[in-house]
Amino acid sequence: MKRLESHPLGIDQGDVVLFSDFEDDGEMWAGSGPRECRRHVEFSQAYREAPVVQVSVSLWDVKTTTAFRAEVVAREVTAQGFDIVFRTWADTRIARIRAAWTAIGALPHGDDWELY
């Protein structure tokens, strides 16, 4: 659990198209085996420290004749931003994916002291 003290609380959110591979036979649509797509997101304002980030798929367009295997996670979370990482494997064919994200954390306060 992340405990928030008396600092202002910030909630930022967005929606990111990670890829659209079906039009040009991109790797996620035409490939096989382990595949990964990574997109960097910058927060609209820096947090006091790395916030909690929740990522989910908000649109998926997949081939239905193969099994659907996927993972979407937040990685490299800092006070300024994070990476959305999407992975698939085996014979899964994905035409496009869009991911929604929400970040919650303490914001800097004018009374914060930086001693060092």
C-alpha positions in Angstrom: 0.0 0.0 0.0 1.2 3.5 -0.8 0.4 5.9 2.0 -0.2 9.6 1.0 0.6 12.2 3.6 -0.7 15.8 3.6 0.5 16.7 0.1 -1.9 17.6 -2.6 -3.1 14.5 -4.5 -2.8 14.3 -8.3 -4.7 12.1 -10.7 -3.6 12.0 -14.3 -4.9 9.8 -17.1 -4.8 9.1 -20.8 -5.3 6.8 -23.7 -2.5 5.7 -26.0 -2.5 3.9 -29.3 0.4 1.4 -28.9 0.4 0.2 -32.5 -1.8 -0.4 -35.6 0.0 -3.2 -37.5 -2.6 -4.7 -39.7 -2.4 -2.1 -42.6 1.3 -2.7 -43.3 1.8 -6.3 -42.0 3.7 -5.1 -38.9 5.3 -7.5 -36.5 2.4 -7.8 -34.1 0.0 -8.8 -37.0 2.3 -10.8 -39.2 4.9 -12.1 -36.8 5.1 -15.0 -34.4 6.9 -15.8 -31.2 7.8 -13.3 -28.4 7.0 -9.7 -29.4 7.0 -6.4 -27.5 5.9 -2.8 -28.0 6.9 0.0 -25.6 5.6 3.5 -25.5 6.7 6.3 -23.2 4.1 8.5 -21.5 4.9 11.9 -19.9 2.6 13.1 -17.1 1.0 16.5 -17.5 2.8 17.6 -14.3 5.6 15.9 -12.4 4.6 14.1 -9.2 6.5 14.5 -5.9 7.7 10.9 -6.3 6.8 8.0 -8.6 3.0 7.6 -8.5 1.0 4.4 -8.7 0.1 3.7 -12.3 -2.7 1.4 -13.5 -2.7 0.3 -17.2 -5.5 -1.5 -19.1 -6.4 -2.3 -22.6 -9.1 0.1 -23.9 -9.2 -1.3 -27.5 -8.1 -4.5 -28.9 -8.4 -5.8 -32.5 -7.2 -9.4 -32.7 -7.4 -12.3 -35.1 -9.9 -14.8 -33.7 -8.6 -18.0 -35.3 -5.6 -18.0 -33.0 -5.3 -17.9 -29.3 -5.2 -14.4 -27.7 -2.2 -14.1 -25.4 -1.2 -10.7 -24.1 0.2 -8.7 -21.3 0.1 -4.9 -20.7 2.0 -3.3 -17.8 3.5 -0.1 -16.6 7.3 -0.1 -16.3 10.1 2.4 -15.5 7.7 4.6 -13.5 9.2 7.9 -12.4 7.8 11.2 -11.1 7.8 12.5 -14.7 6.4 9.5 -16.6 6.5 5.8 -17.4 6.6 3.2 -20.2 3.5 1.2 -21.3 4.8 -2.3 -22.3 2.7 -4.6 -24.3 3.8 -8.2 -25.0 2.4 -11.2 -26.9 3.8 -14.5 -28.0 3.3 -17.8 -29.9 0.9 -17.5 -32.9 -1.2 -14.6 -31.5 -2.0 -12.0 -34.2 -2.9 -8.5 -33.1 -4.0 -5.8 -35.5 -4.1 -2.9 -33.0 -4.1 -2.1 -29.3 -4.9 1.0 -27.4 -4.1 1.3 -23.7 -5.8 3.5 -21.0 -3.7 4.6 -18.0 -4.3 6.3 -14.7 -1.6 7.7 -12.3 -2.3 8.6 -8.7 0.2 10.2 -6.3 1.4 13.1 -4.2 2.2 16.4 -6.0 5.0 18.7 -5.0 4.0 21.4 -2.4 5.3 24.9 -2.0 6.3 24.1 1.6 8.5 21.0 0.6 12.1 21.4 1.7 15.1 19.9 -0.1 18.0 19.8 2.3 20.5 18.0 0.0 
